[in-house]
Amino acid sequence: MYADKFKLEEKVAIITGAGRGIGEATATAFAEAGAKLVLAGRKLDALEEVAHRIYKAGGDATPISTHVGKTPDCDDLVSRAVARYGGIDILVNNAGTSPHFGAALDCSEEAWEKTFMVNVKGPFYLSKLCVPHMEKRGGGIIVNNASYGGVKPLPAIGIYCITKAALIMLTKVLALELAGSGVRVNAVAPGMVKTRFSEAIWRDELRMAEIKSHVPLGRLAEPEEVASAILYLASDASSFNTGSVLFVDGGGSV
């Protein structure tokens, strides 16, 4: 009974940033749970590799090159997903960027706009596009990949933290506004995860020693550990969760 609640059979899920890291791990988890997948990301070759692995394992995945910060790309992604699978049940806003490293006030206007375009505008606009299709199917689920940095400012990535705080508020606002239509909206808030996105940080031994000293479990998360949390929020196992922020941070937030 309880194992069945984690199944996503016949569900159609869009996952952004699906070519590597947390997005790739989430695609694998969803495929194993039975979902039909639309894999979005900027690098088509990486998406095709993920889709091929899923296909070889008996799954169904369609890769679509997408820049989530560009509205025409988002329009194309959703229209192609609906044309391919007939509807949308789940949206995972996982894609993110952090082009500025350093003090917040040293950030250029270009880097500021790029970070907000991908980390906030993209999830907002994709949600706007997907919700009507979810409502046609009686409801749906949106999971946003936020960050521990969305509630606690972190050194040198303050602009990224600001956008993740905005994404957390977007999660709560949409959860409140969409509850009556059967669409649940939740977020995961990972701490440091061992991915290529954070490689410049976790390869720095001195910086990593400092980071680990603030994590009770004493290590970084693996992408699969975040994907497991996303699977929970995207499934019926979390049927009474909306507006939630699930921390996957090894206890760092406490």
Secondary structure, 3 states (H helix, E strand, C coil): CCHHHHCCCCCEEEEECCCCHHHHHHHHHHHHCCCEEEEEECCHHHHHHHHHHHHHCCCEEEEEECCCCCHHHHHHHHHHHHHHHCCCCEEEECCCCCCCCECHHHCCHHHHHHHHHHHHHHHHHHHHHHHHHHHHCCCEEEEEECCHHHCCCCCCEHHHHHHHHHHHHHHHHHHHHHHHHCEEEEEEEECCECCHHHHHHHCCHHHHHHHHCCCCCCCCECHHHHHHHHHHHHCHHHCCCCCCEEEECCCCCC
